[in-house]
Amino acid sequence: MQVEREFDVIVVGAGPLGAATARHLTEAGADVLVLGPDEPTRFDNHEGVWAGHYDQGRMGHVLEVPLVASLLANRSIRRFPTLHEVTGIDFARPTHSLAVMPEVITDPAQAEWFDRDRLAGNAEDLGVRAQRLDAEGLREHYPHLSFEPGHVGVVQPEAYIINPRELLRALLTVATRGGATLVRDEVTEIRDEPGGHRVTARSGRSWHTRSVVVATGAATNASGLLSRPLAMDTLGATVVLVEAPAPDTVDFPATMYLKIRDGHTLFGGVVMPPVRYPDGRWYFKCAGNSLLDHPLDTADDIARWVRTGGSQKDIDEALAVLSDLLPGQEFGAAHTRPCLVSANHTGHPYIDRVGDNLVVAVDGDRGVMAADEIGRLAAELAATGRWSDSIPHDLVQARWETPVGAV
């Protein structure tokens, strides 16, 4: 084992939450090490952890439930201009964010997430402009799009498309400029030691630290780094990328779409307008109904899911919803990408102390748009040991799969 120098705080996880946590810790004067592997070059032979931020286009808006999710996103988004200014990295571009759903929803679970008045009300509570649209309003605002009859919407005109890879680069740039050390390695153990913790990586390198923040997203339970599993689910999601024509020929908002016909859900998910991917091509992105079909419990489960490349049956669903939305539009080739999402059982992030100088920060499926604020809160908790935010801490306290003492 190669033992190296000591740090004030080690952040385990180098995704958006880990990078944001490191950014705010360095701004507070801490000596920080960020540990996490880089993005793999391919997925068909993948072993190890995988992340949900390997993507080019995510929503940045406040049309979320519950209100805490909207608040966290809004706090992060308000800091985007400053982050762009200090790094020069373009990671967000303006767009409309549109949510479309049936005027009447009978399924309680669907109604929870696609409640037009609640989405609009959350935006209004935060002072963000949003507009409710009836069926006629949808046609007037988006005459070139074709939505299912009987559907209504709400639009946030001043929203963003966030490039997660570039957001991560911006956050890591600020953190490392502030003195943080970034090591591309995968942590295998966190062990208590006198005066703090010993953190060991797969390479055999080891560091001592006073405090640790675990920000490992959907891989948190599978990693086994905590003493027991959090009350959260890890799910294998499929992203379908459909090649698009030149983006200036397609006028399309970032859209959350619940499409129901005769009581049958035809699509429930996200359709993103064309953005440019690392291969230089422009793609629509769809992520829909199969999200809950692939629960993943272990690291081996995650690796096997990633190697599949995602569910091929989702391609037909994606092409169908795009063809309905944009009648007459020609589309290019479609392919899938594997993705991971995490769902905390409370519906809120977990930002909590879970041991002596050990903090966990798990987003619960909103890690990109809200990452900077979740990281700020985790950094403050790690640095001070106290919760001082106006959000009641019990809303984001960690919950465990099996409570202590349960049989």
HELIX and SHEET records of a PDB file:
HELIX    1   1 PRO A   16  GLU A   27  1                                  12    
HELIX    2   2 LEU A   67  ARG A   78  1                                  12    
HELIX    3   3 PHE A   80  THR A   87  1                                   8    
HELIX    4   4 PRO A  108  TRP A  113  1                                   6    
HELIX    5   5 ARG A  116  ASP A  125  1                                  10    
HELIX    6   6 ALA A  135  HIS A  141  1                                   7    
HELIX    7   7 PRO A  164  ARG A  177  1                                  14    
HELIX    8   8 GLY A  217  ALA A  219  5                                   3    
HELIX    9   9 THR A  220  SER A  223  1                                   4    
HELIX   10  10 PRO A  247  THR A  249  5                                   3    
HELIX   11  11 ASN A  289  ASP A  293  5                                   5    
HELIX   12  12 ALA A  299  THR A  308  1                                  10    
HELIX   13  13 ASP A  314  LEU A  325  1                                  12    
HELIX   14  14 ALA A  371  THR A  384  1                                  14    
HELIX   15  15 HIS A  393  LEU A  395  5                                   3    
SHEET    1   A 5 GLN A   2  VAL A   3  0                                        
SHEET    2   A 5 ARG A 205  VAL A 214  1                                        
SHEET    3   A 5 PHE A   7  VAL A  12  1                                        
SHEET    4   A 5 VAL A  32  LEU A  35  1                                        
SHEET    5   A 5 THR A 181  VAL A 183  1                                        
SHEET    1   B 4 GLN A   2  VAL A   3  0                                        
SHEET    2   B 4 ARG A 205  VAL A 214  1                                        
SHEET    3   B 4 GLY A 196  ALA A 201 -1                                        
SHEET    4   B 4 VAL A 187  GLU A 193 -1                                        
SHEET    1   C 4 GLN A   2  VAL A   3  0                                        
SHEET    2   C 4 ARG A 205  VAL A 214  1                                        
SHEET    3   C 4 LEU A 358  VAL A 362  1                                        
SHEET    4   C 4 TYR A 350  GLY A 355 -1                                        
SHEET    1   D 8 ARG A  58  GLY A  60  0                                        
SHEET    2   D 8 HIS A 151  ILE A 162 -1                                        
SHEET    3   D 8 ALA A  92  PRO A 102 -1                                        
SHEET    4   D 8 ALA A 254  ARG A 261  1                                        
SHEET    5   D 8 HIS A 264  ARG A 276 -1                                        
SHEET    6   D 8 TRP A 282  ALA A 287 -1                                        
SHEET    7   D 8 MET A 232  GLU A 243 -1                                        
SHEET    8   D 8 ALA A 334  ASN A 344 -1                                        
SHEET    1   E 3 ARG A  58  GLY A  60  0                                        
SHEET    2   E 3 HIS A 151  ILE A 162 -1                                        
SHEET    3   E 3 GLN A 131  LEU A 133 -1                                        
END                                                                             
